[in-house]
Amino acid sequence: MFEKDDKKRLYWLMDQYLSGRIDGRTFCDEYYYSYDLEIDYETFSGVEQKVFTELSSVSSRFSEFREDIEQHPGAYFTEKELRQKIQETQEKLNRVEKNKGSH
């Protein structure tokens, strides 16, 4: 486990969620505590800053309640949309890492 101000914690949280060890609400809460409250954005690369900010936009408007989704179309993201965004974020970060290694 990583401290809340360590950007490695964001990578770990994505892994925990995608492997089913934590649920969407827990992911979003913990992501908020780390990304929005604790981490020094100066530690991010340009790509990390972009994709983590995009993920923050989705995670901050996640709702596990069907009623929220139905009553307020477009205001909240579903579990499926959250999972897709986390997978997309991981893929983008992995591509950057892979490209670094190929030079």
C-alpha positions, -999 to +999 in steps of 0.1 A: +000+000+000+011+035-007+007+068+011-021+090-001+003+116-015+022+090-036+011+089-073+018+051-072-013+049-051-034+059-081-019+030-102-025+007-072-061+018-068-068+011-105-054-023-102-074-030-070-106-019-087-101-038-120-091-070-101-123-068-080-106-062-047-125-029-042-158-016-055-166+015-075-176+037-045-144+027-026-123+034-057-139+069-062-136+078-025-099+068-023-091+083-056-106+116-044-086+115-012-053+109-031-057+128-064-078+158-053-065+163-018-030+149-013-009+145-044+015+172-056+006+176-093+042+185-100+051+148-097+030+139-128+043+136-163+022+155-189+003+123-199-003+113-163-017+148-155-041+145-185-054+110-179-057+113-142-076+146-145-100+129-170-104+100-146-111+124-118-139+139-138-156+105-141-149+093-106-162+125-090-196+120-108-199+082-103-231+069-087-239+033-078-276+042-076-297+035-106-322+061-095-295+088-098-287+077-133-323+075-144-335+108-127-305+129-138-294+117-173-259+128-181-252+140-146-237+108-133-215+080-145-224+043-141-202+014-129-197+004-165-186+038-175-162+041-145-147+007-154-142+017-190-125+050-180-102+032-156-093+006-183-087+034-208-065+053-183-044+022-176-040+015-213-028+050-221-003+049-192+009+015-203+014+027-239+035+056-226+056+033-205+061+008-233+072+036-257+097+048-231+112+014-231+115+011-268+138+041-273 
